[in-house]
Amino acid sequence: VAGELSNRGLGYNSMEWRASETIRMVKEISEDLIIVTNETNAVLYLTGKPSYPLKEVFSDHPAGKFLRFGEGDLEGDIGQKLFRDGRAVLVLFDTIDDQFRELYGERTDERISMLVSGLQRSYRGDDGGIFIYPK
């Protein structure tokens, strides 16, 4: 077990996180832009960059209406407001599937599809993507 952990790591030290293409791209995001993500701890630990959480991931109840990111609660969700204003990017890791499955069950794919509907994808990787609000 010790040898396996030494080689492959555990948690954010795992090979998957250390070799993440999306993390590599997050490191290149301009310091002028704020990051909103479903993996705030991973982003901070692996890049040193703070980020705002995708609030829906931490919600106790599902959204009543499926809206794309940046068109939801702009007064109560600073991350969405900053994203809508063009001052933030949305970084979604593929862990969003499991995170949303707890809230949406069989409607998870529908929710994720609507979350990013019409957003510009500035990066697509095997483990996530980076989105900006369309101008």
C-alpha positions in Angstrom: 0.0 0.0 0.0 2.8 2.4 0.9 4.5 1.8 -2.4 1.3 2.3 -4.4 0.6 5.5 -2.6 4.1 6.7 -3.1 3.8 6.0 -6.9 0.2 7.0 -7.6 -0.5 9.4 -4.7 -3.8 10.0 -3.0 -6.4 12.8 -3.3 -5.0 15.9 -4.9 -1.6 14.3 -4.9 -2.9 11.5 -7.1 -1.5 11.0 -10.6 -4.8 12.0 -12.1 -4.8 15.4 -10.4 -1.1 16.0 -10.8 -1.3 15.3 -14.6 -4.6 17.2 -15.1 -4.7 19.1 -18.4 -7.4 21.4 -17.0 -5.3 22.3 -13.9 -2.4 23.0 -16.4 -4.7 25.4 -18.2 -6.0 27.0 -15.0 -2.4 27.9 -14.2 -2.3 30.0 -17.4 -5.5 32.0 -16.6 -4.7 35.7 -16.3 -4.4 37.0 -12.8 -7.0 39.6 -13.8 -9.7 36.9 -14.1 -11.4 35.3 -11.2 -12.0 31.6 -11.2 -15.4 30.0 -10.4 -15.2 26.2 -10.2 -16.8 23.0 -8.8 -13.3 22.1 -7.4 -12.1 25.1 -5.3 -9.8 23.1 -3.1 -8.1 21.3 -6.0 -7.6 24.7 -7.8 -6.1 26.3 -4.7 -3.9 23.3 -3.8 -2.6 22.6 -7.2 -2.3 26.2 -8.7 -2.1 28.4 -5.6 -5.0 30.4 -7.1 -8.1 31.1 -5.0 -11.5 30.7 -6.5 -15.2 31.1 -5.9 -17.3 27.9 -5.6 -20.0 26.9 -8.0 -22.6 27.4 -5.3 -25.0 24.9 -6.7 -22.6 22.0 -5.9 -22.8 22.9 -2.2 -26.6 23.4 -2.2 -28.9 21.2 -0.2 -31.7 21.3 -2.8 -31.8 21.2 -6.6 -32.4 24.3 -8.6 -36.1 24.8 -9.4 -35.4 26.1 -12.9 -32.4 25.1 -15.0 -30.5 28.2 -16.2 -27.2 28.6 -17.8 -24.4 29.9 -15.5 -24.4 33.6 -15.4 -28.2 33.9 -15.6 -29.1 32.7 -12.2 -29.1 34.6 -8.9 -26.8 37.5 -9.7 -27.5 39.3 -6.4 -26.9 36.3 -4.1 -24.1 34.5 -6.1 -21.0 36.7 -6.6 -19.4 34.1 -8.8 -22.2 34.2 -11.3 -22.3 38.0 -11.2 -18.5 38.3 -11.9 -18.8 35.7 -14.6 -21.7 37.5 -16.3 -19.7 40.8 -16.1 -16.8 39.1 -17.9 -14.5 39.3 -14.9 -14.5 35.5 -14.2 -14.2 32.2 -16.0 -16.1 29.0 -15.1 -13.8 26.0 -14.7 -15.7 22.7 -14.6 -14.0 19.5 -13.8 -15.5 16.2 -14.8 -16.3 15.6 -11.1 -19.3 17.8 -11.7 -21.2 14.6 -12.9 -20.9 12.9 -9.4 -21.5 16.2 -7.6 -24.7 17.0 -9.5 -25.9 13.4 -9.5 -26.6 13.8 -5.7 -28.9 16.7 -6.5 -30.4 15.8 -9.8 -30.3 12.0 -10.2 -31.3 11.0 -13.7 -31.6 14.7 -14.7 -27.9 15.3 -14.2 -27.0 15.3 -17.8 -29.8 17.7 -18.6 -28.7 20.0 -15.8 -25.1 20.1 -16.9 -26.1 20.7 -20.5 -28.2 23.7 -19.5 -25.5 25.0 -17.1 -23.1 25.5 -20.1 -25.7 26.1 -22.9 -24.6 29.0 -25.0 -21.4 29.7 -23.1 -18.1 30.0 -25.0 -15.8 27.1 -24.3 -12.2 28.5 -24.2 -10.7 25.1 -23.3 -11.8 21.5 -23.5 -9.8 18.7 -21.9 -10.2 15.1 -21.0 -10.9 16.1 -17.4 -12.8 19.4 -17.7 -13.3 22.6 -19.5 -13.1 26.4 -19.1 -16.0 28.6 -20.1 -16.5 32.4 -20.6 -19.8 34.3 -20.8 -20.6 35.3 -24.4 -20.2 38.9 -25.3 
